[in-house]
Amino acid sequence: MAPDFVDEGLFDGAVAKASRKLDAPLQHLSLAPLEEGPCPQTMHIGSHDDEGPALAWFDGELMPSRGYEFSGPHHQIYLGDPRRSNRRS
């Protein structure tokens, strides 16, 4: 997701800069509109391995009880660096 002022030129420049900085190809990234309607949200604290029950509850109980169904993949918004979450020494 990106703010409205981010256009293709700004996006391409940011991808190029990040690609150089990370020394990694980032051609798989794209800028596309995301139109959302009503959607369930939750704050998950913990391992990615433990998010399955929340998604199963959304799909199996919460959404059907309100007449909704998944219309595409779920997405996540990270409040921190996901590469550093739940690492144990």
N, C-alpha and C positions, 0 to 999 in steps of 0.2 A: 504494500500500500504506500502511496506517496501523496503528498499534498497536491492540490490543484495546479499550482504554479510549475510543477515539474513536467516539462515537455520532453519530446524525444531527444532533442539536442542536449539538454541538461542531463537526461538519463544516460545517453550514450557517453558523455564526458565523464560522468561519475563511474560508470562501468569500466571505462578505459583506465581511469586513475586507480580504482580499486584493483583491477587486474594487474597493473604494474606493481602496486604496493604489496599485493599478496603473492605476486609471482605465480599466478594461476589463471587459466583461461576461464572467462565468465560468460561465454557466448550463450549459455543456456538461460540467462536472465532475460526477462522481457518486461516491458511496460504495457499494461493492459488495464482497461477500466474494470472495476469491481463494483457491481451493483448489488446491494444487499437489501433484503426486506427484513421482516421480523426473524430473529434468530436467538437461540439460547446461547448463553455465555456462562462460563465458569472460570474461576481462578484455580489453576492446578498448581500445587506446590509439591514437587517431588520428581521422581524419575519419569522419563518418557514411557518406560515400561508399565507404569502404573496409571496411565491416562485412559486405557481401554475401558475400564468400568464406567467412567463418566460418559464416554461416547456411546456405550451400549445402553446406558440409562436414558440418554437423550433420544436415541433412535427407537428403543423398545418401550419406553414408558412416557416420558415427558412430552415429546413432540406428538405422538399419536393421540394422546389424551386431549390435545389442543387442536387436533386436525391438521398438523404440519407433518412434512416429510423432508428428508434431505434432498436438496436440489443440486448438490455438487460437493466437492471435497471440503472438509473443514480447514480452517486456517488458524494460525497461532500468532499471538502478539507477545513478544518476549519483553519483560521488564528489565532484564539484565542480559548478560552474555550467555547464550545457551551452551556455548562450548565449555563454560566453567561451572555450569550448574551440577550439583550433586556429585562432584568428583570427590573421591575418597583417596587418601594417601595409603 
